[in-house]
Every structure is written in C-alpha cells, then in structure tokens.
Amino acid sequence: MTMRAWQLPAGSDGFDTLQLVTLPDPEPGPGEVLVRIRACSINYRDFAVAAGKYFGGALKNPAVPLSDGAGEVVGVGPGVTAVKTGDRVQSSFFPYWVEGPPRMGPALGDGTAPGMLAELVVLPESGVVPIARSLDFAQAATLPCAGVTAWNALYEGPRALLPGMRVLVLGSGGVSMLALQLARAGGCEVVATSSSDEKLARIGDLGAVHLINYRTTPEWGQHVAHALGGVDKVIEVGGAGTAEQSMAALRSQGEVAFIGVLSPDGGPNPRALMMSGGSLRGIFVGSAAMARRLNAAIDANGIDPEIGARFGFEQAKDAYAHAWGPDSFGKTVIELD
C-alpha cells in the first residue's frame, strides 16, 4: 500500500520546490504511533526550512515538511499505552520533550524528524498529544508550534501572566493571534501592532483594545510606554529589528518573550531593560506538557484559533504562497479528505 506526501528535495531553496510524491505506507514500530493526518498548518519556520536557511542549512536528503498536524490514530506499535486506535491527536513539535526543562533534540518537519504534510505519519508515542475536545482537526493543527509557543510565552517561566496585566503582540501571525486570544481569556488587556489598518481592525475584533500602525508610529514602543504606562509582557516575534522598541514598551519588571526572527537585522540597545528592571526570555516552542495545559485552557475558555485561510492537500503550494503573502492572517491550514 502507498500514500501521498509532499516532499522538499535535498538542497531545497524555496517552497516552490515542493513535490507531491507517492511513498510506501509507514508502519509503527515499538513505542510508535501511526496517525492519519486530517489537517496541517504552516509556520514561518517552515519557509526557512524550505529555503535551506534553518538550523543546519540546506536539507541533506528529501524531507516531508511541516511540524504541525492533527489526525486520528490508526495503529500503534508494541508497548504503546498512552494512546489507542481512534484517538484524536496533534503532533508535538519536539517529539521527545515531554515535560520539564528543554529537551529539544529532533524537531518535526526539518529533516531531522518526520513531517506532517503526508497522509500517514509515524511518530513516537511521546510525540502526540490528545487534541482539545472542543476543536476540530483544522483548529487543532494550528497549535503544535504557534499555540504552544504563545502559551509558553504567556504562562510558563518565572513571570507568568496574571489577570489584569497588559500584553503587547506584534503583527497578525499565528503566534500573535493565539497569544491575543489566550491573554484575553486570562483577563488581560492586549495592545497590538500591524502595518495594515485593515488587519488592525480584524485584530480589534478579536479583543485587542489598543491598536498601533507601526508604519505611522515607528517609535511604537515608546508610544506604548508613554501613552499607556507600558506593558507587562511583549510577544516579540520580530527579532533584533524590533526588540529595542519591545524593550522600550515594558513597564517595571515586565518581560519580553523573545520568539521570532522576522526582522533579524539590527543590534538592539538593552538600556531600556535597565530602566524598567525588565527581562528578556528566549522561547523555542515548548513541551508536550505545555501543549496539554494549552488544550485544557482552550476547552475551559472556548477559544477558537483564528484560521485565516484553508486549502486542500493538492493545493499545498498555494497554501505556502498565501501564508507568505500580504493577505495572511492568523494561521493557514491545509486539510486532507
């Protein structure tokens, strides 16, 4: 028996090199789980993998991309006890980081571990998490990277968010929109930036109460600090190019949760941290235990992850193009029949 999968070739330099291929059906070995994928989602990291600019450089061998997928268990290998056939599960970005301090190791979809853009995927038992009961497969597929990253940034670490705090999110990507929804569910006020007034209106509809166009207000961090008295947490998805403004936006003892590399150039001056007593915490997704806590919060608060666009499996290249383009908002999802 065979299945279909999208593959990036060795040496891939962009998502336009994706190829739809036929591969033998995988079979689970000891401690492994076979998942029929029903939906996947795209993250910024997936473009770096496709372009050969992720950690480790260009792919050495053909690889199935994407870390984020959800589906049902259709087979288990010897010794598996945590899940059974028929269970609805989502992937865990770091399949061997179950809980506790970071145990990163191989990550899904970058050539060091399986990718989700296939009809069937074998993962270690530790690499799957039951999906939130209130979500369908497409919604659950938005969470393994962006959702867990947002949860980690907000509610893990030494300065977990508390009701009444103020959070700043940058842009309208998956991490930022999920962080907005989680922060609002936690009783927090949200400030948001974007270069598009149209997108800011959509962000406002999701619950952000202070909206800043960073093109017309380039010193947005100082603006937030002066106009609002600062924020307790910044979801910093930009990188070096935006970090200085993020630090300027902090109120006393605030935290910049440093996540992204959308704007990698520049050398931020950390002086603002000295003035506020703030801190900078690096975030690289999170553990399976964090994913379980995230899913419990989603069920408890009725959160519906923001899906900006949906594509079919055969439209994977179109999905990538949309996610890369100016119309992207929230998460872009690929659904399988």
C-alpha positions in Angstrom: 0.0 0.0 0.0 1.1 3.6 -0.7 0.3 7.1 0.5 0.8 10.6 -0.8 3.1 13.1 0.7 4.7 16.4 -0.2 8.5 16.4 -0.1 11.2 19.1 -0.3 14.2 17.8 -2.3 17.7 17.8 -0.9 19.2 21.2 -1.3 15.8 22.9 -1.5 16.0 26.7 -1.8 12.3 27.6 -1.6 8.8 26.2 -1.2 8.3 26.2 -5.0 10.5 23.0 -5.0 7.8 21.0 -3.2 6.9 17.8 -5.0 3.8 15.6 -4.5 5.1 12.0 -4.2 3.9 8.5 -3.5 5.6 6.6 -0.7 5.1 3.2 1.0 2.6 3.3 3.9 4.7 3.6 7.1 4.2 1.1 9.9 4.6 1.8 13.6 7.4 0.0 15.4 7.8 -0.5 19.2 6.8 2.6 21.1 5.4 4.3 17.9 2.0 5.6 16.7 0.6 5.7 13.2 -1.5 8.8 12.6 -3.8 9.5 9.6 -3.3 13.3 9.2 -6.5 15.3 8.7 -5.1 18.8 8.8 -1.7 20.7 8.9 -0.7 24.3 9.4 2.1 26.4 8.2 4.5 28.4 10.4 7.2 31.0 9.5 9.8 28.4 10.4 8.6 26.2 7.5 9.7 28.8 5.0 13.2 28.8 6.5 13.3 25.0 6.2 12.2 25.1 2.6 14.7 27.9 1.7 17.7 26.0 3.3 18.1 28.7 5.9 17.0 26.8 9.0 19.4 25.4 11.6 21.8 23.1 9.8 21.4 24.8 6.5 20.0 23.2 3.3 18.4 19.8 3.6 20.8 16.9 3.1 18.0 14.5 2.0 14.5 14.8 0.7 12.1 15.6 3.6 8.4 15.9 4.3 7.9 19.4 5.8 5.6 20.9 8.4 5.7 20.4 12.2 2.0 20.9 12.8 -0.6 18.3 12.1 -3.7 16.7 13.7 -5.5 13.5 12.9 -6.6 10.2 14.3 -4.5 7.2 15.5 -4.9 4.3 13.1 -2.3 2.0 14.5 0.1 1.5 17.5 3.3 -0.4 17.9 4.2 -2.8 20.7 4.5 -1.2 24.1 2.3 1.9 23.4 0.0 2.6 26.3 -0.8 6.4 26.2 -3.0 6.3 23.1 -5.1 3.8 21.2 -6.6 3.4 17.8 -9.3 6.0 17.2 -7.8 8.7 19.5 -7.7 12.3 18.1 -4.2 13.7 18.4 -1.9 16.5 17.4 1.8 16.4 16.8 4.3 17.7 19.4 7.0 19.9 17.8 9.8 18.4 19.8 8.6 14.7 20.0 11.0 13.8 22.8 10.5 16.9 25.0 7.7 15.6 27.3 8.0 18.0 30.2 10.4 19.8 32.5 13.5 21.7 31.3 14.1 22.0 27.5 14.9 18.7 25.8 14.8 19.8 22.3 16.6 17.3 20.1 15.0 16.5 16.7 12.1 18.7 15.6 9.3 17.7 13.3 9.4 18.8 9.7 13.0 20.0 9.3 14.6 16.8 8.0 15.7 15.5 11.4 12.3 14.1 12.3 9.1 13.2 10.4 7.0 16.0 8.7 3.2 16.3 8.8 2.4 17.1 5.2 1.6 13.5 4.4 -1.5 11.2 4.6 0.1 9.0 7.2 2.9 9.7 9.7 4.6 7.6 12.3 5.6 9.4 15.5 7.0 8.2 18.8 4.3 7.8 21.5 5.8 10.9 23.2 5.3 12.9 20.0 1.5 13.0 20.1 -0.9 14.9 22.4 -4.7 14.5 22.6 -6.4 17.4 20.9 -8.7 19.8 22.8 -12.2 18.3 23.0 -13.8 21.5 21.7 -11.7 21.7 18.5 -11.9 20.1 15.1 -8.8 18.8 13.3 -8.1 22.0 11.4 -8.2 24.1 14.6 -6.0 21.6 16.5 -3.5 21.7 13.7 -2.8 25.4 14.4 -1.4 24.7 17.8 1.7 22.4 18.0 4.1 25.3 17.1 2.3 28.6 17.3 -0.1 27.7 20.0 2.4 26.1 22.4 4.9 29.0 21.7 2.2 31.5 22.7 1.3 29.5 25.8 4.9 29.2 26.8 5.5 32.9 26.3 2.4 33.9 28.4 2.0 31.4 31.1 5.3 29.5 31.6 8.6 30.8 33.0 9.3 33.0 36.1 6.8 35.7 35.1 3.6 34.0 34.2 0.7 36.3 33.1 -1.9 37.2 35.7 -5.4 38.7 35.3 -5.3 42.5 34.8 -1.9 42.6 33.2 -1.2 44.2 29.8 0.2 42.3 26.8 1.7 43.6 23.6 1.5 41.4 20.4 3.3 42.2 17.2 1.6 41.7 13.8 -1.2 39.3 12.8 0.6 36.0 12.5 -0.3 32.7 14.2 1.7 33.1 17.4 0.5 36.7 17.9 -3.2 36.0 17.3 -3.2 32.9 19.6 -1.4 34.9 22.2 -4.1 37.6 21.9 -6.8 35.1 22.4 -5.1 33.4 25.3 -4.3 36.7 27.0 -7.9 37.9 26.7 -9.2 34.6 28.1 -6.8 35.2 31.0 -8.4 38.6 31.8 -5.6 40.7 30.3 -5.6 43.8 28.2 -4.0 43.5 24.8 -2.1 46.1 22.7 -1.4 45.1 19.1 0.7 46.4 16.2 0.5 46.0 12.5 1.4 47.8 9.3 -2.2 47.4 8.0 -5.2 49.3 9.3 -7.4 46.7 7.8 -5.7 44.0 9.8 -5.7 46.1 12.9 -9.5 46.2 12.6 -9.6 42.4 12.5 -7.3 42.3 15.4 -9.6 44.6 17.3 -12.5 42.3 16.6 -10.5 39.5 18.4 -10.3 41.7 21.5 -7.2 43.9 21.3 -8.1 47.3 22.8 -5.1 49.4 21.7 -4.2 49.3 18.0 -1.0 50.8 16.6 0.1 51.1 13.0 3.9 50.7 13.2 4.4 52.4 9.9 2.8 55.6 11.0 4.1 55.2 14.6 7.6 53.9 14.1 8.5 54.6 17.8 5.6 52.4 18.9 7.4 51.0 21.9 8.0 54.5 23.4 4.4 55.4 22.4 3.0 52.5 24.4 5.2 53.3 27.4 4.2 57.0 27.4 0.5 56.7 26.4 -0.4 53.6 28.4 2.2 53.3 31.0 3.8 50.3 29.4 3.1 46.6 29.2 3.8 43.6 31.4 4.6 41.2 28.6 5.7 41.5 24.9 5.2 38.6 22.5 8.3 39.5 20.4 8.1 37.7 17.1 10.1 40.2 15.1 13.7 39.7 16.3 16.6 42.1 16.5 14.9 44.7 14.3 12.0 45.2 16.7 13.4 44.1 20.1 14.5 47.6 21.1 11.0 49.0 20.7 9.7 46.0 22.6 12.0 46.6 25.5 11.0 50.3 25.5 7.4 49.3 25.8 7.9 47.5 29.1 6.6 48.7 32.4 8.5 48.0 35.7 9.5 44.3 36.0 8.0 43.4 32.6 9.2 40.6 30.2 9.9 40.4 26.6 9.2 36.9 25.4 11.7 36.6 22.5 10.4 34.3 19.9 10.9 35.2 16.2 13.4 36.2 13.6 11.0 38.0 11.1 13.3 41.0 11.3 16.8 39.5 12.1 18.9 42.6 11.4 20.0 45.2 13.8 21.5 45.4 17.2 19.1 46.3 20.0 20.3 48.5 22.8 19.3 46.8 26.0 19.3 50.0 28.0 15.5 50.0 28.4 15.7 46.8 30.4 18.0 48.5 32.9 15.5 51.4 33.2 12.5 49.1 33.8 14.1 46.2 35.6 12.7 44.1 32.8 13.9 40.8 31.4 14.3 39.1 28.1 13.3 35.4 27.9 14.0 33.2 24.9 11.2 31.0 23.7 11.5 28.0 21.4 8.1 26.4 21.2 7.6 24.1 24.3 7.0 20.6 25.7 4.1 18.2 25.3 3.1 19.0 28.9 2.7 22.7 27.9 0.5 21.5 24.9 -1.7 19.7 27.3 -2.1 22.7 29.5 -2.8 24.9 26.5 -5.5 22.5 25.3 -7.1 22.4 28.7 -7.2 26.2 28.7 -8.8 26.2 25.2 -11.5 23.9 26.3 -12.2 25.8 29.5 -12.4 29.2 27.8 -14.0 28.2 24.5 -11.1 29.6 22.4 -11.4 29.2 18.6 -8.0 29.5 17.0 -8.0 32.1 14.2 -7.8 30.3 10.8 -7.2 32.9 8.0 -7.4 30.5 5.1 -7.9 26.8 4.3 -6.5 24.8 1.4 -6.8 21.3 0.2 -4.0 18.8 0.2 -3.3 19.1 -3.5 -3.1 22.9 -3.0 -0.1 22.8 -0.6 2.0 25.2 -2.8 -0.9 27.7 -2.9 -1.2 27.4 0.9 2.5 28.2 1.3 2.2 31.2 -1.2 -0.8 32.5 0.8 0.9 32.2 4.1 3.9 34.0 2.8 1.9 36.8 1.2 0.4 40.1 2.4 -3.1 38.6 2.9 -2.0 36.1 5.5 -3.8 36.5 8.9 -3.7 34.1 11.8 -3.0 30.5 10.7 -3.1 29.0 7.2 -4.3 25.4 7.2 -4.1 22.5 4.7 -6.9 20.0 5.1 -6.9 16.3 4.0 -10.0 14.4 3.0 
